[in-house]
């Protein structure tokens, strides 16, 4: 099938490459000329495991271009996979979606299906179909289909190839058959709904997972007060099949391109329709406060960070990606710098992006060991393997070995017997004040 993809970000590029892998002829469109030039040279512009290899394997069925008019002219199916960033009021910015829709309306010369893969508020697919039909330059038939993505950064290729389900919101049997044909190479159940239900499935899924994370973080904070261990609690909870063991790992909050944006967007939408989602509102508030958890812990040891050397291990919002969007590091490091600290930062692939976002007295280190040497305190913000594999002895190179672990990277028993302090989330403190 001849398919075009509008947008070559995480969703668009992964979608295009996987569809080419399934045997379709795919043209990926982007307005960023520099990115397109890289792609045409075989260079993957984003850090995503397995994506460069799959892109190379299917190069003969992939075209990358800025020429949307030519790409959309005779495509059978056009996917819109552009960003829907958060606006100041928390609502989703749909300007990129409408821009792509306008280009499709002007360029399409044959009957086609327009598939919205971008995460959009409920009712957007209906509006985009009306908009395209109103602005069509040629006498053709177009139907809009909702096909939300469920990709996690760091595992996006795997998620698309071996996902738990494919959700398709379509209003006609013809569109359902075309979409089923596109995905027939994937052994995944297909959930057919109307467009609005498909849009809601995406938001409801992401917001529920965000709720689960925020819930276990609140339980973790209470565990610290009451002397319980959140890992034992989560393990006991997770054995109940009604609850499940996923997304019950306590930490310093969620980040990334989806959960923060999607919780705020659904909360805004609820308020707009006079139906406040109180649980979603609570998840947002809990997550924002949780990012400050390590700062509060550090204040027990230092009244001020002025002149201190602070090791920060991990900058990205999670391992396996170079994405910094809504990462706790973007909240924590500026606070440390503003208080006069000298930060020694390490991340295996997020440092270059971090340099573009945060200015100040930051020393970027090539290894965790380099960051830890002579530090007054250590903040662990991302559970990269390079960090979780560190032995307790490594931390003894610090001037004052105080480790504040926001991701519960180490077993408590492994940290015992060393002249250090180890504080994590929802668990007891190991060690005493280091003189």
C-alpha positions in Angstrom: 0.0 0.0 0.0 1.2 3.5 -0.7 1.4 5.4 2.6 2.6 8.9 3.6 3.4 10.0 7.1 3.2 13.6 8.2 5.9 14.1 10.9 9.2 12.3 11.6 9.3 12.6 15.4 9.2 9.5 17.6 5.8 8.5 16.6 6.0 9.4 12.9 9.4 7.9 12.2 8.8 4.7 14.1 5.4 4.3 12.4 6.8 4.9 9.0 9.7 2.5 9.5 7.6 -0.3 10.9 5.0 0.0 8.1 7.8 -0.2 5.6 9.0 -3.3 7.4 5.5 -4.7 6.9 5.9 -4.3 3.1 4.3 -0.9 2.5 5.8 1.9 0.4 6.2 4.7 2.8 7.0 8.4 2.3 7.9 10.3 5.5 7.3 14.1 5.3 8.7 16.8 7.5 9.3 20.5 7.3 12.7 20.2 8.9 15.1 20.1 5.9 18.1 19.3 8.0 16.4 16.3 9.6 15.3 15.0 6.1 18.8 15.3 4.8 20.1 13.2 7.7 17.4 10.6 7.1 18.2 10.4 3.4 21.8 9.7 4.5 20.6 6.8 6.7 21.2 8.8 9.9 18.5 8.3 12.5 17.9 11.7 14.1 16.5 10.4 17.4 17.9 8.0 20.0 15.6 4.9 19.9 16.9 1.3 20.2 16.5 -0.9 17.1 15.2 2.0 15.0 18.4 2.7 12.9 18.8 -1.0 12.1 15.2 -1.4 11.0 15.4 1.8 9.0 18.5 0.5 7.2 16.9 -2.9 6.5 13.8 -1.3 4.8 15.5 1.6 3.0 14.2 0.5 -0.4 10.6 1.1 0.8 11.3 4.4 2.6 11.4 7.9 1.1 12.1 11.0 3.2 11.1 14.4 1.8 9.9 18.0 2.5 7.8 17.9 -0.6 4.4 17.2 0.9 2.5 18.1 -2.2 4.1 15.3 -4.2 3.9 12.9 -1.3 0.2 13.4 -0.6 -0.9 13.6 -4.2 -1.5 9.9 -4.8 -1.2 8.3 -1.3 -3.8 5.7 -0.4 -3.4 6.4 3.3 -1.9 9.5 5.0 -0.9 9.4 8.7 -0.8 12.6 10.7 1.9 12.0 13.4 2.9 15.5 14.4 3.3 16.9 17.8 0.5 18.3 20.0 2.5 20.1 22.6 1.0 21.6 25.8 -0.3 25.1 25.7 0.0 27.6 28.6 -3.4 26.6 29.9 -2.7 22.9 29.7 -4.8 22.3 26.6 -3.3 20.5 23.5 -1.9 22.7 20.8 -3.4 21.4 17.5 -1.8 23.9 15.2 0.6 21.3 13.7 -2.3 18.9 13.1 -4.3 21.5 11.3 -1.3 22.6 9.3 -0.9 19.0 8.1 -4.6 18.7 7.4 -4.4 21.9 5.3 -1.5 20.5 3.2 -3.4 17.3 2.7 -6.6 19.1 1.6 -4.5 21.1 -0.9 -2.4 18.2 -2.3 -4.4 15.0 -2.3 -5.6 14.0 -5.7 -7.1 10.6 -5.1 -9.6 9.1 -2.6 -7.7 8.3 0.6 -7.9 7.7 4.3 -6.4 10.3 6.6 -5.3 8.6 9.9 -4.7 10.8 12.9 -2.0 9.1 15.1 -1.2 12.3 17.1 -2.7 12.4 20.5 -5.7 14.8 20.2 -8.7 15.8 22.3 -11.9 13.9 21.9 -13.8 15.2 18.9 -10.7 16.4 17.0 -11.0 13.7 14.3 -14.5 14.9 13.5 -13.3 18.5 13.2 -10.3 17.6 11.1 -12.5 15.6 8.7 -14.8 18.6 8.3 -11.8 20.9 7.9 -10.2 18.8 5.1 -13.5 18.4 3.2 -14.1 22.1 3.4 -10.7 22.9 2.0 -10.3 20.2 -0.6 -8.8 21.4 -3.9 -9.8 18.3 -5.9 -13.1 16.3 -6.2 -12.1 13.3 -4.1 -13.4 11.3 -1.2 -11.6 11.5 2.2 -12.4 9.8 5.5 -10.6 10.5 8.8 -9.7 7.6 11.1 -8.4 7.7 14.6 -5.5 5.4 15.3 -3.8 6.4 18.5 -0.2 5.3 19.3 0.9 3.4 22.4 4.6 3.7 22.1 7.1 4.2 24.9 10.3 5.9 24.3 13.2 3.5 24.5 10.9 0.5 23.5 8.9 2.2 20.7 9.9 -0.3 17.9 9.1 -3.3 20.1 5.9 -1.6 21.2 4.6 -1.3 17.7 5.8 -4.7 16.4 4.5 -6.6 19.5 1.9 -4.3 21.1 -1.0 -5.4 23.3 -3.6 -3.9 20.9 -4.2 -1.7 17.9 -7.0 0.8 18.4 -8.9 2.0 15.3 -11.7 4.5 15.4 -13.5 4.5 12.1 -17.0 5.5 10.9 -17.3 3.1 7.9 -16.6 -0.5 7.0 -14.4 0.6 4.1 -12.1 2.5 6.4 -12.0 -0.4 8.9 -11.0 -2.9 6.1 -8.3 -0.6 4.8 -6.8 -0.1 8.3 -7.0 -3.9 9.0 -5.1 -4.5 5.8 -2.4 -2.0 6.8 -1.7 -3.9 10.0 -2.4 -7.5 8.9 1.3 -8.3 9.3 1.2 -7.7 13.1 -0.2 -10.4 15.3 -2.1 -8.1 17.6 -5.8 -7.8 18.5 -7.6 -4.9 16.8 -10.1 -2.8 18.8 -12.6 -1.2 16.4 -14.6 1.7 17.8 -16.0 5.0 16.7 -13.5 7.9 16.4 -14.4 9.6 19.7 -14.0 6.4 21.7 -10.6 5.8 20.1 -9.5 9.2 21.1 -10.7 8.7 24.7 -9.0 5.3 24.9 -5.6 7.0 24.3 -6.1 9.6 27.0 -7.8 7.3 29.5 -4.9 4.8 29.1 -2.1 7.3 29.7 -3.9 9.1 32.5 -4.7 5.8 34.3 -1.0 4.8 34.2 -0.1 8.3 35.5 -2.6 7.8 38.3 -1.0 4.5 39.2 2.5 6.0 39.3 1.3 9.0 41.5 -0.6 6.6 43.8 2.4 4.5 44.5 4.5 7.6 45.0 2.1 8.8 47.7 2.1 5.4 49.3 5.9 5.5 49.2 6.0 8.9 51.0 3.7 7.6 53.7 5.8 4.4 54.0 8.8 6.6 54.9 6.8 8.1 57.8 5.3 4.9 59.1 8.3 2.5 58.6 6.9 0.4 55.8 8.8 -0.6 52.7 7.2 0.5 49.5 8.8 -2.3 47.4 7.3 -4.9 49.7 4.0 -3.1 49.5 4.1 -2.9 45.7 5.1 -6.5 45.4 2.1 -7.6 47.5 -0.3 -5.3 45.6 1.0 -6.4 42.2 0.2 -10.1 42.9 -3.4 -9.2 42.7 -4.4 -9.6 39.1 -7.0 -6.8 39.5 -4.1 -4.4 40.2 -1.1 -5.9 38.3 2.5 -5.2 39.0 3.2 -2.7 36.2 3.7 1.0 37.0 4.1 0.4 40.7 7.7 1.4 41.0 8.1 4.4 43.4 10.3 7.3 42.3 10.5 11.0 41.8 7.7 11.3 39.3 6.9 10.6 35.6 8.1 12.7 32.7 8.4 12.4 29.0 6.3 13.5 26.1 3.0 11.8 27.0 2.0 11.5 30.7 2.5 15.1 31.7 1.0 16.5 28.6 -1.9 14.1 28.4 -3.0 14.4 32.0 -3.1 18.2 31.7 -4.9 18.0 28.4 -7.6 15.7 29.7 -8.0 17.7 32.9 -8.4 20.9 30.8 -10.9 19.2 28.6 -12.9 18.0 31.6 -13.0 21.5 33.0 -13.9 23.0 29.7 -17.0 20.8 29.7 -17.7 21.5 33.4 -16.7 18.0 34.4 -13.5 18.2 36.5 -11.6 15.0 36.7 -10.5 15.2 40.3 -8.3 12.0 40.2 -6.4 13.3 37.2 -6.0 16.7 38.9 -4.5 14.9 42.0 -2.1 12.9 39.8 -0.8 16.1 38.3 -0.3 17.8 41.7 1.3 14.7 43.2 3.8 14.4 40.3 4.9 18.0 40.5 5.5 17.7 44.2 7.3 14.4 43.9 10.0 16.0 41.7 11.0 18.0 44.7 11.3 15.0 47.0 15.1 14.7 46.8 15.6 18.4 47.4 13.6 18.1 50.6 15.7 15.1 51.6 18.9 17.0 50.9 17.8 19.9 53.2 18.2 17.5 56.1 21.9 17.4 55.5 22.6 20.9 54.2 20.8 24.2 55.0 22.1 25.6 51.8 23.7 24.2 48.7 26.0 27.2 48.4 29.5 26.1 47.3 28.7 22.4 47.5 29.7 20.0 44.7 26.7 17.9 43.8 26.8 14.8 41.6 23.7 14.3 39.5 23.5 10.9 37.9 20.9 10.7 35.1 19.3 13.6 33.3 16.7 12.0 30.9 13.2 11.3 32.1 13.9 7.6 31.9 16.6 5.2 30.6 16.8 4.2 26.9 16.1 7.7 25.5 17.7 11.1 25.2 14.4 12.8 25.8 14.4 15.4 28.5 10.8 16.5 28.3 9.4 17.0 31.8 12.4 15.2 33.3 12.9 15.8 37.0 16.4 17.0 36.2 14.9 20.1 34.6 13.3 21.0 37.9 16.0 19.8 40.3 19.3 21.0 38.7 18.1 24.7 38.3 17.2 24.7 42.0 20.6 23.5 42.9 22.3 26.0 40.7 20.2 28.8 41.9 21.2 28.0 45.5 24.9 28.2 44.5 25.8 24.6 44.0 28.4 23.3 41.5 26.8 20.4 39.6 28.7 17.5 38.2 26.4 15.7 35.8 26.5 12.4 34.1 24.1 10.8 31.6 25.0 8.4 28.8 23.1 10.2 26.1 21.2 13.2 27.5 24.0 15.7 28.2 24.1 17.4 24.9 20.3 18.1 25.0 20.6 19.2 28.6 23.3 21.8 27.7 20.8 23.4 25.4 18.2 23.7 28.1 20.0 24.6 31.4 22.8 27.1 31.9 25.0 27.4 34.9 28.0 26.0 36.7 27.7 22.4 35.4 30.6 20.1 34.8 29.6 17.3 32.4 31.3 14.0 33.1 32.1 11.0 31.0 31.5 8.5 33.7 29.5 8.2 36.9 32.8 7.8 38.8 34.0 11.1 37.5 30.8 12.8 38.7 31.0 11.3 42.1 34.6 12.1 43.0 34.8 14.6 45.8 31.1 15.4 45.7 29.3 16.5 48.8 26.1 14.8 48.0 24.7 12.7 45.1 21.3 12.8 43.4 20.2 9.8 41.3 17.5 10.8 38.8 17.5 8.2 36.1 18.0 4.4 36.4 20.4 3.9 33.5 22.3 0.5 33.6 25.5 2.4 33.9 24.2 3.8 37.2 22.3 0.8 38.6 25.4 -1.4 38.1 27.6 0.8 40.4 29.1 -0.9 43.4 28.7 0.8 46.9 32.5 1.3 47.0 32.3 3.7 44.1 30.4 6.2 46.3 33.2 6.3 48.9 35.2 8.6 46.6 32.7 11.3 47.5 33.8 14.0 50.0 30.7 13.1 52.0 29.0 10.0 50.7 25.3 11.0 50.9 23.3 9.2 48.2 19.8 10.4 47.4 18.3 7.8 45.0 15.2 8.9 43.3 14.8 5.6 41.4 15.5 3.0 44.1 18.4 1.6 42.1 20.0 -0.5 44.8 19.1 -3.1 47.3 19.2 -1.8 50.9 21.2 -4.7 52.1 23.9 -4.1 49.5 24.4 -0.6 50.8 24.8 -1.7 54.4 28.2 -1.9 56.1 29.7 1.1 54.3 30.5 4.5 55.6 27.8 6.3 53.7 24.1 7.4 53.9 21.7 6.0 51.4 18.2 7.4 51.1 15.7 6.2 48.5 12.0 6.5 48.0 9.6 4.8 50.4 12.3 2.7 52.1 14.3 3.0 55.3 17.5 5.0 55.4 20.8 3.1 55.4 23.7 4.5 57.4 24.1 7.5 59.7 25.3 11.0 59.3 28.7 11.0 57.7 31.2 13.1 59.7 
